[in-house]
Amino acid sequence: MIELSKHHATQGNISVVENNKEVPFEVRRVYYLYDVPGGESRGAHAHKELSQLIVAASGSFTVTLDDGEVKRTFLLNRPYQGLLVVPGIWRTLDDFSSGSVCMVLASHPYEKEDYIRDYEEFLEYKKK
């Protein structure tokens, strides 16, 4: 987990994320997930090269990280915290609250070849 700066003001709070400061990579892509229906999962894949910082910009959800041997689940529910996911980690996002927004800062643009979408293939990749 990475704590992002949190600046208080009477008008509200602001958190700042800058390349190679709060995130240990240059952000090359930003996307967000929203209106995820109750009971649905997202993710269920790994990346060969891509790093990500996942932030609950609004609401909450869980992220389960799996390195092929150990699984850990994180509750993301604070917009000033981000979960750093490095290459070679299987990730699944679940339990989205109503109105939640998942913002993802990524180290690379979308590249289909970087994805591992089959869990058995992921386990074989980890043995290499």
Phi, psi and omega per residue, in radians:
M1 nan 2.444 3.103
I2 -2.046 2.224 3.054
E3 -1.455 2.175 3.080
L4 -1.615 2.705 3.119
S5 -1.070 2.519 3.113
K6 -2.297 2.003 -3.107
H7 -1.894 2.140 -3.104
H8 -1.564 2.523 2.995
A9 -2.663 2.783 3.126
T10 -1.128 -0.411 3.133
Q11 -1.486 -0.064 -3.121
G12 2.331 -3.089 -3.109
N13 -1.888 2.766 3.055
I14 -2.442 2.400 3.010
S15 -2.089 2.499 -3.056
V16 -2.079 2.419 3.054
V17 -2.233 2.128 3.119
E18 -2.114 2.573 3.117
N19 -0.929 2.366 3.054
N20 1.009 0.305 3.028
K21 -2.015 -1.451 3.106
E22 -1.210 -0.571 3.063
V23 -1.926 2.418 -3.066
P24 -1.462 0.591 3.103
F25 -2.732 2.927 3.051
E26 -1.472 2.169 3.137
V27 -1.288 2.111 -3.120
R28 -1.980 -0.157 -3.127
R29 -2.741 2.432 3.059
V30 -2.255 2.309 3.024
Y31 -2.523 2.875 3.134
Y32 -2.481 2.590 3.113
L33 -1.859 2.398 3.119
Y34 -2.704 2.906 -3.100
D35 0.957 0.613 3.081
V36 -1.295 2.111 -3.108
P37 -1.090 2.577 3.105
G38 -0.928 2.404 3.114
G39 1.466 -0.116 -3.136
E40 -1.524 2.670 3.070
S41 -1.987 2.696 3.043
R42 -2.237 2.972 3.118
G43 1.475 -1.986 -3.090
A44 0.973 0.923 3.086
H45 -2.840 3.008 3.043
A46 -2.283 2.914 3.076
H47 -2.148 2.573 3.115
K48 -1.437 -0.637 -3.047
E49 -2.172 -0.463 -2.991
L50 -1.288 2.339 2.937
S51 -1.863 2.640 -3.124
Q52 -2.447 2.627 2.910
L53 -2.041 2.067 -3.098
I54 -1.812 2.236 -3.076
V55 -2.255 2.361 2.983
A56 -1.448 1.598 -3.122
A57 -1.147 -0.489 3.088
S58 -2.704 2.533 3.107
G59 1.250 -2.645 -3.086
S60 -2.603 2.804 3.043
F61 -2.902 2.910 3.089
T62 -1.908 2.607 3.054
V63 -2.180 2.152 3.067
T64 -1.818 2.167 3.117
L65 -1.876 2.416 -3.051
D66 -2.399 2.088 3.119
D67 -1.670 0.191 -3.116
G68 1.712 -0.265 3.109
E69 -2.225 -0.742 -3.074
V70 -2.135 2.383 3.051
K71 -1.975 2.393 3.055
R72 -2.342 2.432 -3.141
T73 -1.972 2.348 -3.116
F74 -2.106 2.364 3.003
L75 -1.614 2.102 3.072
L76 -1.822 2.090 -3.115
N77 -2.636 0.269 3.121
R78 -2.279 2.169 -3.091
P79 -1.229 -0.095 3.099
Y80 -1.810 0.283 3.034
Q81 -2.242 2.516 3.092
G82 -2.316 2.593 3.106
L83 -1.783 2.050 3.121
L84 -1.443 2.190 3.111
V85 -2.092 2.063 -3.105
V86 -1.619 2.926 3.123
P87 -1.028 2.661 3.069
G88 1.403 0.321 3.119
I89 -2.100 2.219 3.069
W90 -1.337 2.345 -3.134
R91 -2.271 2.463 3.056
T92 -2.359 2.329 3.127
L93 -1.928 2.276 -3.064
D94 -2.451 3.109 2.958
D95 0.974 0.774 3.136
F96 -1.211 2.229 3.053
S97 -1.324 2.808 3.103
S98 -1.062 2.283 3.114
G99 1.388 0.135 -3.108
S100 -1.247 2.643 3.074
V101 -2.293 2.123 3.099
C102 -1.797 2.002 3.114
M103 -1.781 2.331 -3.121
V104 -2.143 2.189 3.035
L105 -1.789 2.151 -3.017
A106 -2.072 2.586 -3.086
S107 -1.413 -0.233 -3.102
H108 -2.429 2.716 2.972
P109 -1.192 2.947 3.124
Y110 -1.042 2.237 3.066
E111 -2.435 1.897 -3.079
K112 -0.912 -0.657 -3.072
E113 -1.198 -0.298 -3.108
D114 -1.403 -0.270 -3.079
Y115 -1.479 2.463 2.897
I116 -2.040 1.930 -3.023
R117 -1.825 -0.141 3.125
D118 -1.871 2.200 -3.037
Y119 -1.124 -0.682 3.117
E120 -1.129 -0.687 3.067
E121 -1.101 -0.668 3.091
F122 -1.055 -0.810 -3.136
L123 -1.093 -0.676 3.070
E124 -1.143 -0.716 3.119
Y125 -1.054 -0.699 -3.119
K126 -1.186 -0.427 3.137
K127 -1.309 -0.316 -3.092
K128 -1.229 nan nan
